[in-house]
Amino acid sequence: MSDLPGHYFRIRENGATVFRVEGASRQQRIAMEPIATVNLRTGEIRPQGDRALDETDLAEIRRWIVDRAETVARREVDDILRTVDHLNLTAHWAQARATDAQLEAVTDALLLAMHDLRGVLVRRKADRLMKGGRDD
């Protein structure tokens, strides 16, 4: 158990609760003391109660914020690419296997969502082109 990190981050919506991890005691128990909360959107680090965060704590929390933001951004793009795959699977399903009743149940919702998405994508692409940006 000597390989434990000094800090543990319990992920929550848009941030985390930060714990200081203290190694195993004679009873082989791990102590986790809550020391701060982090808001990823604002970058705010709030100490828990009257605790003071030392430079090691702050450096580790700041490193986690950067790493977590990169992870979330990567996952977001991956989720969108999975959506593209799912749209392709949906098209195949609609063409090859869907019953009339199934299509009736989903067609309007799909058409509205796709129309909305198309409009957003076209506007954003036009904005990029107007700014002279590359459209890779």
PyRosetta script that sets phi, psi and omega in degrees:
from pyrosetta import init, pose_from_sequence

init()
pose = pose_from_sequence("MSDLPGHYFRIRENGATVFRVEGASRQQRIAMEPIATVNLRTGEIRPQGDRALDETDLAEIRRWIVDRAETVARREVDDILRTVDHLNLTAHWAQARATDAQLEAVTDALLLAMHDLRGVLVRRKADRLMKGGRDD")
pose.set_psi(1, 5.2)
pose.set_omega(1, -178.0)
pose.set_phi(2, -75.2)
pose.set_psi(2, -7.1)
pose.set_omega(2, -178.5)
pose.set_phi(3, -87.9)
pose.set_psi(3, 9.2)
pose.set_omega(3, -176.1)
pose.set_phi(4, -65.7)
pose.set_psi(4, 141.6)
pose.set_omega(4, 175.1)
pose.set_phi(5, -71.5)
pose.set_psi(5, 162.7)
pose.set_omega(5, 179.1)
pose.set_phi(6, -76.3)
pose.set_psi(6, -20.8)
pose.set_omega(6, -177.8)
pose.set_phi(7, -136.4)
pose.set_psi(7, 148.8)
pose.set_omega(7, 174.9)
pose.set_phi(8, -126.3)
pose.set_psi(8, 137.0)
pose.set_omega(8, -178.6)
pose.set_phi(9, -114.7)
pose.set_psi(9, 111.4)
pose.set_omega(9, 175.6)
pose.set_phi(10, -86.5)
pose.set_psi(10, 109.2)
pose.set_omega(10, -177.1)
pose.set_phi(11, -64.8)
pose.set_psi(11, 139.1)
pose.set_omega(11, 172.0)
pose.set_phi(12, -141.7)
pose.set_psi(12, 176.2)
pose.set_omega(12, -178.5)
pose.set_phi(13, -54.4)
pose.set_psi(13, 117.2)
pose.set_omega(13, 176.7)
pose.set_phi(14, 59.4)
pose.set_psi(14, 35.2)
pose.set_omega(14, 176.5)
pose.set_phi(15, 166.4)
pose.set_psi(15, -150.5)
pose.set_omega(15, -178.8)
pose.set_phi(16, -163.1)
pose.set_psi(16, 158.9)
pose.set_omega(16, 165.5)
pose.set_phi(17, -99.5)
pose.set_psi(17, 132.4)
pose.set_omega(17, -176.5)
pose.set_phi(18, -102.8)
pose.set_psi(18, 133.1)
pose.set_omega(18, 178.3)
pose.set_phi(19, -118.2)
pose.set_psi(19, 142.0)
pose.set_omega(19, 169.3)
pose.set_phi(20, -89.8)
pose.set_psi(20, 126.0)
pose.set_omega(20, -177.1)
pose.set_phi(21, -96.6)
pose.set_psi(21, 128.4)
pose.set_omega(21, 177.2)
pose.set_phi(22, -114.7)
pose.set_psi(22, 133.3)
pose.set_omega(22, -173.5)
pose.set_phi(23, -53.9)
pose.set_psi(23, 171.2)
pose.set_omega(23, -176.4)
pose.set_phi(24, -63.7)
pose.set_psi(24, 138.3)
pose.set_omega(24, 175.6)
pose.set_phi(25, -88.5)
pose.set_psi(25, -172.9)
pose.set_omega(25, 179.3)
pose.set_phi(26, -60.8)
pose.set_psi(26, -27.6)
pose.set_omega(26, 179.1)
pose.set_phi(27, -85.7)
pose.set_psi(27, 8.9)
pose.set_omega(27, 180.0)
pose.set_phi(28, 61.5)
pose.set_psi(28, 38.2)
pose.set_omega(28, 177.1)
pose.set_phi(29, -108.4)
pose.set_psi(29, 147.2)
pose.set_omega(29, 178.3)
pose.set_phi(30, -102.5)
pose.set_psi(30, 131.4)
pose.set_omega(30, 177.6)
pose.set_phi(31, -100.6)
pose.set_psi(31, 129.5)
pose.set_omega(31, 177.0)
pose.set_phi(32, -124.0)
pose.set_psi(32, 110.9)
pose.set_omega(32, -177.9)
pose.set_phi(33, -101.1)
pose.set_psi(33, 121.2)
pose.set_omega(33, 177.7)
pose.set_phi(34, -67.8)
pose.set_psi(34, 127.2)
pose.set_omega(34, -176.4)
pose.set_phi(35, -119.8)
pose.set_psi(35, -21.2)
pose.set_omega(35, -176.7)
pose.set_phi(36, -164.2)
pose.set_psi(36, 164.7)
pose.set_omega(36, 167.9)
pose.set_phi(37, -121.2)
pose.set_psi(37, 148.4)
pose.set_omega(37, -177.8)
pose.set_phi(38, -124.7)
pose.set_psi(38, 135.2)
pose.set_omega(38, 174.3)
pose.set_phi(39, -109.8)
pose.set_psi(39, 111.5)
pose.set_omega(39, -178.4)
pose.set_phi(40, -65.2)
pose.set_psi(40, -36.2)
pose.set_omega(40, -176.9)
pose.set_phi(41, -63.1)
pose.set_psi(41, -42.7)
pose.set_omega(41, -176.7)
pose.set_phi(42, -100.0)
pose.set_psi(42, -16.2)
pose.set_omega(42, -175.4)
pose.set_phi(43, 78.2)
pose.set_psi(43, 7.7)
pose.set_omega(43, -177.1)
pose.set_phi(44, -72.2)
pose.set_psi(44, 134.7)
pose.set_omega(44, 175.4)
pose.set_phi(45, -116.6)
pose.set_psi(45, 114.6)
pose.set_omega(45, -178.8)
pose.set_phi(46, -113.2)
pose.set_psi(46, 119.0)
pose.set_omega(46, 175.7)
pose.set_phi(47, -61.7)
pose.set_psi(47, 147.4)
pose.set_omega(47, 176.1)
pose.set_phi(48, -79.3)
pose.set_psi(48, 130.2)
pose.set_omega(48, 177.2)
pose.set_phi(49, 55.3)
pose.set_psi(49, -130.6)
pose.set_omega(49, -178.1)
pose.set_phi(50, -102.1)
pose.set_psi(50, 20.9)
pose.set_omega(50, -179.2)
pose.set_phi(51, -72.0)
pose.set_psi(51, 144.9)
pose.set_omega(51, 174.2)
pose.set_phi(52, -105.9)
pose.set_psi(52, 133.3)
pose.set_omega(52, 178.5)
pose.set_phi(53, -92.3)
pose.set_psi(53, 131.5)
pose.set_omega(53, 178.0)
pose.set_phi(54, -87.9)
pose.set_psi(54, 176.6)
pose.set_omega(54, -177.2)
pose.set_phi(55, -62.9)
pose.set_psi(55, -33.5)
pose.set_omega(55, 177.1)
pose.set_phi(56, -64.0)
pose.set_psi(56, -45.0)
pose.set_omega(56, 177.7)
pose.set_phi(57, -59.4)
pose.set_psi(57, -50.2)
pose.set_omega(57, -177.1)
pose.set_phi(58, -63.3)
pose.set_psi(58, -40.4)
pose.set_omega(58, 179.2)
pose.set_phi(59, -63.9)
pose.set_psi(59, -42.8)
pose.set_omega(59, -180.0)
pose.set_phi(60, -66.6)
pose.set_psi(60, -40.6)
pose.set_omega(60, 179.2)
pose.set_phi(61, -65.8)
pose.set_psi(61, -43.2)
pose.set_omega(61, 179.3)
pose.set_phi(62, -63.9)
pose.set_psi(62, -39.3)
pose.set_omega(62, 177.4)
pose.set_phi(63, -62.9)
pose.set_psi(63, -42.2)
pose.set_omega(63, 179.5)
pose.set_phi(64, -63.3)
pose.set_psi(64, -41.3)
pose.set_omega(64, -179.9)
pose.set_phi(65, -58.1)
pose.set_psi(65, -46.5)
pose.set_omega(65, 179.6)
pose.set_phi(66, -63.5)
pose.set_psi(66, -48.7)
pose.set_omega(66, -179.7)
pose.set_phi(67, -61.0)
pose.set_psi(67, -43.0)
pose.set_omega(67, -177.4)
pose.set_phi(68, -66.8)
pose.set_psi(68, -41.3)
pose.set_omega(68, 178.7)
pose.set_phi(69, -60.7)
pose.set_psi(69, -40.7)
pose.set_omega(69, 177.6)
pose.set_phi(70, -65.5)
pose.set_psi(70, -41.8)
pose.set_omega(70, 179.5)
pose.set_phi(71, -63.1)
pose.set_psi(71, -45.9)
pose.set_omega(71, -179.5)
pose.set_phi(72, -62.7)
pose.set_psi(72, -42.1)
pose.set_omega(72, 179.4)
pose.set_phi(73, -64.1)
pose.set_psi(73, -42.4)
pose.set_omega(73, 177.9)
pose.set_phi(74, -62.2)
pose.set_psi(74, -44.7)
pose.set_omega(74, -179.5)
pose.set_phi(75, -65.4)
pose.set_psi(75, -36.1)
pose.set_omega(75, -179.8)
pose.set_phi(76, -62.0)
pose.set_psi(76, -45.7)
pose.set_omega(76, 178.7)
pose.set_phi(77, -65.3)
pose.set_psi(77, -41.9)
pose.set_omega(77, 178.6)
pose.set_phi(78, -61.4)
pose.set_psi(78, -40.5)
pose.set_omega(78, 177.3)
pose.set_phi(79, -61.0)
pose.set_psi(79, -40.4)
pose.set_omega(79, 179.9)
pose.set_phi(80, -66.6)
pose.set_psi(80, -42.4)
pose.set_omega(80, 177.9)
pose.set_phi(81, -63.8)
pose.set_psi(81, -34.3)
pose.set_omega(81, 174.7)
pose.set_phi(82, -66.3)
pose.set_psi(82, -34.3)
pose.set_omega(82, 177.4)
pose.set_phi(83, -63.8)
pose.set_psi(83, -40.5)
pose.set_omega(83, 176.6)
pose.set_phi(84, -59.7)
pose.set_psi(84, -46.2)
pose.set_omega(84, 176.9)
pose.set_phi(85, -58.4)
pose.set_psi(85, -43.6)
pose.set_omega(85, -177.2)
pose.set_phi(86, -66.5)
pose.set_psi(86, -36.7)
pose.set_omega(86, 176.3)
pose.set_phi(87, -62.9)
pose.set_psi(87, -40.3)
pose.set_omega(87, 177.4)
pose.set_phi(88, -64.2)
pose.set_psi(88, -42.4)
pose.set_omega(88, 177.5)
pose.set_phi(89, -64.8)
pose.set_psi(89, -36.5)
pose.set_omega(89, 178.1)
pose.set_phi(90, -65.7)
pose.set_psi(90, -41.2)
pose.set_omega(90, 177.6)
pose.set_phi(91, -61.2)
pose.set_psi(91, -42.9)
pose.set_omega(91, 178.7)
pose.set_phi(92, -64.1)
pose.set_psi(92, -44.2)
pose.set_omega(92, 178.2)
pose.set_phi(93, -58.6)
pose.set_psi(93, -47.2)
pose.set_omega(93, -178.0)
pose.set_phi(94, -62.3)
pose.set_psi(94, -37.2)
pose.set_omega(94, -178.0)
pose.set_phi(95, -79.3)
pose.set_psi(95, -38.3)
pose.set_omega(95, -168.7)
pose.set_phi(96, -103.4)
pose.set_psi(96, -31.7)
pose.set_omega(96, -169.3)
pose.set_phi(97, -129.0)
pose.set_psi(97, -19.8)
pose.set_omega(97, -173.3)
pose.set_phi(98, -67.2)
pose.set_psi(98, 139.9)
pose.set_omega(98, 174.4)
pose.set_phi(99, -84.7)
pose.set_psi(99, 165.9)
pose.set_omega(99, 177.2)
pose.set_phi(100, -59.3)
pose.set_psi(100, -40.4)
pose.set_omega(100, -180.0)
pose.set_phi(101, -65.3)
pose.set_psi(101, -41.1)
pose.set_omega(101, 177.7)
pose.set_phi(102, -63.8)
pose.set_psi(102, -44.1)
pose.set_omega(102, 178.3)
pose.set_phi(103, -62.9)
pose.set_psi(103, -40.6)
pose.set_omega(103, 177.9)
pose.set_phi(104, -59.8)
pose.set_psi(104, -36.6)
pose.set_omega(104, -177.5)
pose.set_phi(105, -71.9)
pose.set_psi(105, -25.8)
pose.set_omega(105, -173.2)
pose.set_phi(106, -118.2)
pose.set_psi(106, -16.1)
pose.set_omega(106, -170.5)
pose.set_phi(107, -59.3)
pose.set_psi(107, -51.6)
pose.set_omega(107, -176.6)
pose.set_phi(108, -61.4)
pose.set_psi(108, -44.8)
pose.set_omega(108, 180.0)
pose.set_phi(109, -62.5)
pose.set_psi(109, -42.9)
pose.set_omega(109, 179.0)
pose.set_phi(110, -65.8)
pose.set_psi(110, -44.7)
pose.set_omega(110, -179.5)
pose.set_phi(111, -61.8)
pose.set_psi(111, -43.0)
pose.set_omega(111, 178.9)
pose.set_phi(112, -65.4)
pose.set_psi(112, -43.4)
pose.set_omega(112, 179.5)
pose.set_phi(113, -64.2)
pose.set_psi(113, -42.5)
pose.set_omega(113, 179.9)
pose.set_phi(114, -69.0)
pose.set_psi(114, -36.9)
pose.set_omega(114, 177.2)
pose.set_phi(115, -63.7)
pose.set_psi(115, -44.4)
pose.set_omega(115, 178.4)
pose.set_phi(116, -62.1)
pose.set_psi(116, -47.4)
pose.set_omega(116, 180.0)
pose.set_phi(117, -61.5)
pose.set_psi(117, -44.7)
pose.set_omega(117, 179.2)
pose.set_phi(118, -58.8)
pose.set_psi(118, -45.1)
pose.set_omega(118, 179.2)
pose.set_phi(119, -60.3)
pose.set_psi(119, -43.6)
pose.set_omega(119, 179.0)
pose.set_phi(120, -63.9)
pose.set_psi(120, -46.1)
pose.set_omega(120, -178.4)
pose.set_phi(121, -63.8)
pose.set_psi(121, -42.2)
pose.set_omega(121, 179.4)
pose.set_phi(122, -64.0)
pose.set_psi(122, -45.4)
pose.set_omega(122, 178.4)
pose.set_phi(123, -60.9)
pose.set_psi(123, -45.0)
pose.set_omega(123, -178.5)
pose.set_phi(124, -65.8)
pose.set_psi(124, -37.9)
pose.set_omega(124, 177.9)
pose.set_phi(125, -66.9)
pose.set_psi(125, -42.3)
pose.set_omega(125, 177.9)
pose.set_phi(126, -61.6)
pose.set_psi(126, -41.5)
pose.set_omega(126, 177.7)
pose.set_phi(127, -59.6)
pose.set_psi(127, -44.3)
pose.set_omega(127, -179.8)
pose.set_phi(128, -64.2)
pose.set_psi(128, -41.6)
pose.set_omega(128, -179.4)
pose.set_phi(129, -67.4)
pose.set_psi(129, -38.5)
pose.set_omega(129, 179.7)
pose.set_phi(130, -66.5)
pose.set_psi(130, -30.8)
pose.set_omega(130, 177.5)
pose.set_phi(131, -78.8)
pose.set_psi(131, -3.4)
pose.set_omega(131, -179.7)
pose.set_phi(132, 79.3)
pose.set_psi(132, 11.4)
pose.set_omega(132, 179.4)
pose.set_phi(133, -75.1)
pose.set_psi(133, 155.1)
pose.set_omega(133, 176.7)
pose.set_phi(134, -73.7)
pose.set_psi(134, 148.4)
pose.set_omega(134, 178.5)
pose.set_phi(135, -112.8)
pose.set_psi(135, 75.7)
pose.set_omega(135, -177.7)
pose.set_phi(136, -80.4)
pose.dump_pdb("model.pdb")
